[in-house]
Structure formats: structure tokens, C-alpha cells
Amino acid sequence: MITRNGAGSGAASARVSRVPSGHPEGYLEAFATIYTEAANAINAAKLGVAVEPAVLYPTVNDGVKGVVFVEACVASSKKNGAWIRV
């Protein structure tokens, strides 16, 4: 079984895990991670240093992919759950 920040998870997982495994994380923690990562990138820019390679946050392209996914879900629903190519 794979659990958040559990055995077998790597450094990238540990870096953004705020609660021990077995506790619900969800929506609130997802946004906390995005805000923290964006703040790290902003601070690096203010200091004139390179952003750490480990810093990861969504981009505009990620947002576009999310919208395409939601549109495909709506189209699938209108076709009684048919598969939709994205």
C-alpha cells in the first residue's frame, strides 16, 4: 500500500507532506502546497537566485489541461459516459 509520506515515498513527497500518513489531507493541503511553492519561487526571484529544481507548482499549461479534462468529462456525461478523446 502506498501512503502519503510512507515507506517507499521519496524526497519530493516528504517535502510537501504536512500531515502524517493516515490523516486526511485533501483540498486545503493541495492549496497550501501550491502557495508555498509559488512563494519559494517569488522569494528566489526577489533575491536574484535560481529557483530550486525541487520547487514545483502548476503552470498556465497545467490549467489549460485541467479545463480540457473538465470539458471532456462534461461531453462524456452528455453522451451517457462515452469515452472522449482529449
C-alpha positions in Angstrom: 0.0 0.0 0.0 1.3 3.5 -0.9 0.5 6.1 1.7 1.4 9.8 1.9 5.0 10.2 3.1 5.0 6.5 3.9 7.5 3.8 3.3 8.9 4.0 -0.3 7.9 7.6 -0.8 10.8 9.8 -2.0 12.2 13.2 -1.0 9.8 15.1 -3.3 6.8 13.6 -1.4 8.4 14.3 2.1 9.0 17.9 1.0 5.3 18.7 0.5 3.7 16.4 3.1 2.4 18.3 6.1 0.5 15.7 8.0 1.4 12.1 8.9 0.2 9.2 6.8 -3.2 8.0 7.8 -4.6 11.5 8.2 -6.8 13.2 5.5 -5.0 15.9 3.5 -7.1 16.9 0.5 -8.1 20.3 -0.9 -6.7 22.5 1.9 -3.2 20.9 1.8 -3.2 21.0 -2.0 -3.5 24.8 -2.0 -1.0 25.1 0.9 1.5 23.3 -1.3 0.8 25.5 -4.3 1.1 28.7 -2.2 4.3 27.5 -0.6 6.0 26.5 -3.8 4.9 29.8 -5.5 6.3 31.7 -2.5 9.6 29.9 -2.8 9.8 30.9 -6.5 8.9 34.5 -5.7 11.5 34.7 -2.9 14.1 33.3 -5.2 13.3 35.9 -7.8 13.5 38.7 -5.3 16.9 37.5 -4.1 18.1 37.1 -7.7 18.9 33.4 -7.3 17.8 30.4 -9.3 14.7 28.6 -8.1 15.5 25.3 -6.5 14.8 22.4 -9.0 12.6 20.8 -6.4 10.1 23.7 -6.4 7.1 22.6 -8.4 3.8 24.4 -8.9 1.1 24.4 -11.6 1.6 26.5 -14.7 -0.9 28.1 -17.2 -0.4 25.0 -19.3 -1.4 22.8 -16.4 -4.6 24.9 -16.0 -5.4 24.5 -19.7 -5.0 20.8 -19.4 -7.4 20.8 -16.4 -10.0 22.8 -18.4 -9.7 20.3 -21.4 -10.2 17.4 -18.9 -13.3 19.0 -17.4 -14.7 19.8 -20.8 -14.2 16.1 -21.8 -16.0 15.0 -18.6 -19.0 17.2 -19.5 -19.0 15.9 -23.1 -18.8 12.3 -21.8 -21.6 12.9 -19.4 -23.8 14.2 -22.2 -23.0 11.0 -24.2 -24.0 8.7 -21.4 -20.4 8.1 -20.2 -18.9 7.5 -23.6 -15.1 7.8 -23.9 -14.0 11.2 -25.2 -10.6 11.7 -26.8 -8.6 14.6 -25.4 
